[in-house]
């Protein structure tokens, strides 16, 4: 006798498939626009550094990091880390990614509220990510409902983190597009390519939220079904 998790099939699996497609889509967009050099010939590093200077940010540095699409802004170290395919590249994709990560540094510098809130709950979310399932399983094993509820609540914090990530990422992309346009770094045609790539990247964060929401709903429904049989 075996048990089939229908809620996973109905709720989570479609979200996981969408997330896989979104990841493939952003990789495809990066490959496409990463092979198109810009007319101005400015590199990702140069764009990021110029954005920092234009915003009066003097305590953030730009450095190269190994990996593919491993670009990120580290607020603790105050470093913009750009991957090999972005740091020294003058492609449309490189400028879009570099400007996006510099946008996060600007958010940090000006005290952008959604970023501050997201960073504030990271420690609690890490705890929730590690303890949610063990608490749920322990609560089911012990037939102790409060533990199950606590586990689901902790997983809800992970979902909240994904929700708060959306405005942070969308805003960084908006800042990037404005800078690339107003600064004359890209031509109108090149801007269209950068916009397409950044939109593809944004979809990965939407997908992550959908996966988290699907898993949260699945846990709630499974818990409710269990209660109805008790």
C-alpha positions in Angstrom: 0.0 0.0 0.0 1.5 3.4 -0.9 0.3 6.9 -0.5 0.2 9.5 -3.3 0.6 13.1 -2.5 -2.0 14.5 -4.9 -1.6 18.0 -3.6 2.0 18.0 -4.7 1.0 16.9 -8.2 -1.8 19.5 -8.4 -0.1 22.5 -6.7 3.6 22.1 -6.4 4.6 20.3 -9.6 3.2 22.9 -12.0 5.0 25.6 -10.0 8.3 23.6 -10.1 7.9 23.1 -13.9 7.3 26.9 -14.3 10.4 27.6 -12.2 12.5 25.3 -14.4 11.2 27.0 -17.5 11.9 30.4 -16.0 15.5 29.4 -15.2 16.0 28.0 -18.7 14.5 31.2 -20.1 16.9 33.6 -18.2 19.9 31.4 -19.2 18.8 31.5 -22.8 18.3 35.3 -22.7 21.7 35.8 -21.1 23.4 33.6 -23.8 21.6 35.5 -26.5 22.3 39.0 -25.3 25.7 38.1 -23.8 27.0 37.6 -27.4 25.9 41.0 -28.6 28.5 43.7 -27.9 27.2 47.3 -27.3 28.0 50.2 -29.6 29.6 52.2 -26.8 31.9 49.4 -25.6 31.6 50.0 -21.8 32.1 47.0 -19.6 29.9 45.7 -16.8 32.5 46.8 -14.2 32.7 50.3 -15.7 29.0 50.7 -15.6 28.7 49.5 -12.0 31.5 51.8 -10.9 30.0 54.7 -12.7 26.6 54.2 -11.1 28.3 54.1 -7.6 30.1 57.3 -8.3 26.9 59.0 -9.7 25.1 58.2 -6.4 27.9 59.3 -4.1 28.7 55.7 -3.0 32.3 55.5 -2.0 32.4 52.5 0.3 31.3 49.8 -2.2 33.7 48.1 -4.5 33.2 46.0 -7.7 35.0 42.7 -8.0 35.0 39.6 -10.2 33.7 36.3 -9.0 33.7 32.9 -10.7 30.6 31.2 -12.0 27.8 31.7 -14.4 25.0 34.1 -13.4 26.6 34.3 -10.0 26.3 38.1 -9.9 25.1 39.6 -6.6 25.5 42.5 -4.2 26.8 41.7 -0.8 25.5 44.3 1.7 27.7 43.1 4.5 30.9 43.2 2.6 29.7 46.1 0.5 30.9 44.5 -2.7 29.2 44.1 -6.1 30.4 40.8 -7.3 30.1 40.3 -11.1 30.6 36.9 -12.8 33.3 36.4 -15.4 30.8 36.9 -18.2 29.8 40.3 -16.9 32.7 41.9 -15.2 34.9 42.5 -18.3 32.3 42.1 -20.9 30.7 44.9 -23.0 27.7 42.9 -24.0 24.1 44.0 -23.6 23.5 41.2 -21.0 26.6 42.3 -19.1 25.5 45.9 -18.8 22.0 44.9 -17.8 23.2 42.6 -15.0 25.9 45.0 -13.8 23.4 47.9 -13.6 20.9 45.7 -11.8 23.4 44.7 -9.1 24.5 48.3 -8.8 20.8 49.1 -8.3 20.9 46.9 -5.2 23.8 48.9 -3.9 21.9 52.1 -4.4 18.9 50.6 -2.6 21.1 49.9 0.3 22.7 53.3 0.2 19.3 55.2 0.2 17.7 52.8 2.7 15.1 51.4 0.4 12.4 50.1 2.7 11.5 46.7 1.1 15.2 45.8 1.1 15.6 46.8 4.7 12.6 44.7 5.7 13.8 41.7 3.7 17.3 41.8 5.2 15.8 42.2 8.7 13.9 38.9 8.4 16.7 36.8 6.8 17.9 35.3 10.1 14.4 34.2 11.1 13.7 32.9 7.6 16.9 30.8 7.7 15.7 29.3 11.0 12.3 28.7 9.4 13.8 27.0 6.4 15.8 24.6 8.5 13.2 23.8 11.2 9.8 23.9 9.4 9.8 20.4 8.1 11.4 18.7 11.1 8.8 20.4 13.4 5.9 19.3 11.1 7.2 15.7 11.0 7.8 15.7 14.7 4.3 17.1 15.4 2.7 14.4 13.1 4.8 11.6 14.8 3.8 12.8 18.3 0.2 13.7 17.2 0.9 17.1 18.7 -0.9 19.8 16.7 0.9 22.9 18.0 4.2 21.6 16.6 2.7 21.1 13.2 1.2 24.6 13.2 4.5 26.0 14.3 6.3 24.3 11.5 3.8 25.6 8.9 4.1 29.1 10.3 7.9 28.9 10.0 7.5 27.9 6.4 5.2 30.8 5.9 8.1 33.1 6.8 10.1 31.6 3.9 7.2 32.5 1.7 7.1 36.0 3.1 10.8 36.4 2.2 10.1 35.4 -1.4 7.2 37.9 -1.5 9.4 40.7 -0.2 12.1 39.8 -2.8 9.8 40.8 -5.7 9.7 44.6 -5.1 13.4 44.6 -4.3 14.3 42.9 -7.6 11.8 44.8 -9.7 13.0 48.1 -8.3 16.6 47.2 -9.0 15.8 46.4 -12.6 13.8 49.6 -13.0 16.8 51.6 -11.7 19.1 49.7 -14.1 17.0 50.5 -17.1 16.7 54.1 -16.2 20.5 54.4 -15.8 21.3 52.6 -19.0 18.9 54.8 -20.9 19.6 58.2 -19.3 23.3 57.6 -19.2 23.4 56.8 -22.9 25.1 53.4 -22.2 22.8 51.6 -24.6 21.1 52.5 -27.9 17.2 52.1 -28.0 17.6 48.7 -29.7 20.1 47.6 -27.1 17.9 48.8 -24.3 15.1 46.5 -25.6 17.4 43.5 -25.3 18.5 44.5 -21.8 14.9 44.9 -20.8 14.0 41.5 -22.2 16.8 39.9 -20.2 16.0 41.6 -17.0 12.3 40.6 -17.4 13.4 37.0 -17.9 15.4 37.3 -14.7 12.5 38.8 -12.8 10.3 35.7 -13.8 12.7 33.5 -11.8 11.7 35.4 -8.6 8.1 35.2 -9.5 8.5 31.4 -10.0 10.3 31.1 -6.6 7.4 32.8 -4.9 4.9 30.5 -6.7 6.8 27.4 -5.6 6.8 28.7 -2.0 3.1 29.5 -2.0 2.3 26.2 -3.6 4.2 24.3 -0.9 2.7 26.4 1.9 -0.8 25.7 0.6 0.0 22.0 0.2 1.1 21.8 3.9 -2.0 23.6 5.0 -4.3 21.3 3.0 -2.5 18.2 4.1 -2.6 19.3 7.7 -6.3 20.1 7.4 -7.0 16.7 5.9 -5.1 15.0 8.7 -7.2 16.9 11.3 -10.4 15.9 9.6 -9.5 12.2 10.0 -8.4 12.6 13.6 
